[in-house]
């Protein structure tokens, strides 16, 4: 038996209010779902009595709901705040809890709800969901109020949240660029360690950026608390400064101007006159050697 205060609303709103009452107050564990299929009223001495036609769905198909009765009169019913949680009460952060208003109150449409979730957050939604970001044990409070009064229900240590695993956090450490000063077309090696500072396995595409443009890429997967080495080989011909970047790590290398091969100072290339001079000197030396040789034979 549930007592219902008559509203000034039209019949469709009354039907909806009765449906909500049934949904909240028919707490027979044998019943899985109740559908209101008809509402007839009888006014006697200012009281309204509703005859409600219901359709029951049994939890185990062994109950037909024939012995269930619901009636309503225009007497006031005091508010009795209550709530349940339709999700699990325990989980890992971030943990989403779904709460459901299960209060007894005579006029749902004129009621107000105020929730305190125990972590400093509140809500005025009738059946809210709330995300707990941090580990801890939380006390939840619901206050319901309307013209008939107010009521508060507090459930101590109702939600328990564990820290859970922190997500993967990949970062680049020990970035090396060798050599830092290179000749045009010389091999330059860029290497680093990709470290996972999080608590879960993680993967990522590591892009080698040279002067802000992607040059090469590699896929890595790293277990928590470990590191994986990545390496790239690049070549550049233009003499200039180059900036390399792997994730949030930045390095630099330089390609130097290629030196021209020149003869030592004072010894330029031989022209035809120089060649003739060398030949003449050679002939003179050869002639001198011949004269010396003949002189000795005498």
NORRAPE-V201462 format. One record per backbone hydrogen bond with DSSP energy under -0.5 kcal/mol. CO is the residue of the C=O (numbers start at 0). NH is the residue of the N-H. E is the energy in kcal/mol with one decimal. If there is no record, write none. Layout:
CO;NH;E / CO;NH;E
//
This chain:
9;12;-0.6 / 9;13;-1.9 / 10;14;-2.6 / 11;15;-1.9 / 12;16;-2.4 / 13;17;-2.6 / 14;18;-2.0 / 15;19;-1.9 / 16;20;-2.3 / 17;21;-2.6 / 18;22;-2.3 / 19;23;-2.0 / 20;24;-3.2 / 21;25;-1.9 / 24;26;-1.5 / 26;28;-0.6 / 27;30;-2.1 / 29;58;-2.5 / 32;56;-2.5 / 34;36;-0.7 / 34;54;-2.3 / 37;52;-3.0 / 39;50;-4.0 / 41;43;-0.6 / 41;48;-2.3 / 43;46;-2.1 / 46;43;-2.5 / 46;48;-0.5 / 48;41;-2.1 / 49;51;-0.6 / 50;39;-2.7 / 50;52;-0.5 / 51;53;-0.6 / 52;36;-2.8 / 52;37;-1.3 / 54;34;-2.5 / 55;57;-0.5 / 56;31;-3.3 / 56;32;-1.4 / 64;67;-1.4 / 70;1;-1.0 / 71;49;-0.5 / 72;3;-0.6 / 76;105;-0.6 / 79;103;-2.7 / 81;101;-2.5 / 83;99;-2.7 / 88;159;-2.5 / 90;161;-3.0 / 94;96;-0.6 / 94;131;-3.5 / 96;98;-0.6 / 96;129;-2.8 / 97;85;-2.3 / 97;86;-1.0 / 99;83;-2.4 / 102;104;-0.6 / 103;79;-2.8 / 106;109;-0.8 / 107;110;-1.2 / 111;144;-2.2 / 113;142;-2.4 / 114;122;-1.4 / 115;140;-2.5 / 120;116;-2.2 / 122;114;-3.2 / 123;112;-0.5 / 124;127;-0.5 / 127;98;-2.9 / 129;96;-3.3 / 129;131;-0.6 / 130;132;-0.7 / 131;93;-0.6 / 131;94;-2.5 / 135;160;-3.1 / 137;157;-1.2 / 137;158;-2.1 / 139;154;-2.9 / 140;115;-2.5 / 141;152;-3.0 / 142;113;-1.9 / 143;150;-2.5 / 144;111;-2.7 / 145;148;-1.8 / 148;145;-2.6 / 150;143;-2.8 / 152;141;-2.9 / 153;155;-0.6 / 154;139;-2.0 / 154;157;-0.9 / 158;137;-3.3 / 159;90;-1.6 / 160;135;-2.6 / 161;92;-2.8 / 165;198;-1.2 / 166;198;-0.6 / 168;196;-3.1 / 170;194;-3.3 / 172;192;-2.9 / 175;190;-2.3 / 177;188;-3.3 / 179;181;-0.5 / 179;253;-3.3 / 181;255;-2.9 / 182;185;-2.0 / 187;189;-0.5 / 187;233;-2.8 / 188;177;-2.4 / 188;190;-0.5 / 189;231;-2.9 / 190;175;-3.2 / 191;229;-2.7 / 192;172;-3.2 / 192;194;-0.7 / 193;227;-2.0 / 194;170;-2.6 / 194;196;-0.8 / 195;224;-2.3 / 201;221;-3.3 / 203;205;-0.6 / 203;219;-2.5 / 204;206;-0.7 / 205;217;-1.7 / 206;208;-0.8 / 206;246;-0.6 / 207;214;-3.4 / 207;215;-1.0 / 208;210;-0.5 / 208;244;-1.9 / 209;212;-1.4 / 212;209;-2.8 / 215;207;-3.2 / 217;205;-3.1 / 219;203;-2.2 / 221;201;-2.3 / 222;225;-1.7 / 225;195;-2.4 / 227;193;-3.3 / 229;191;-2.1 / 231;189;-2.8 / 233;187;-2.4 / 235;184;-2.9 / 237;239;-0.7 / 239;254;-2.5 / 241;252;-2.3 / 242;210;-3.1 / 243;250;-2.7 / 244;208;-2.5 / 245;248;-2.8 / 248;245;-2.3 / 250;243;-2.5 / 252;241;-3.1 / 253;181;-3.1 / 253;255;-0.6 / 254;239;-0.6 / 259;261;-0.7 / 263;266;-1.8 / 270;274;-1.8 / 271;275;-2.1 / 272;276;-2.2 / 273;277;-2.1 / 274;278;-2.2 / 275;279;-2.7 / 276;280;-2.5 / 277;281;-2.3 / 278;282;-2.3 / 279;283;-2.5 / 280;284;-2.5 / 281;285;-2.5 / 282;286;-2.8 / 283;287;-2.3 / 284;288;-2.1 / 285;289;-1.9 / 286;290;-2.3 / 287;291;-2.2 / 288;292;-2.0 / 289;293;-2.4 / 290;294;-2.3 / 291;295;-1.9 / 292;296;-1.2 / 293;297;-0.9 / 294;297;-0.5
//
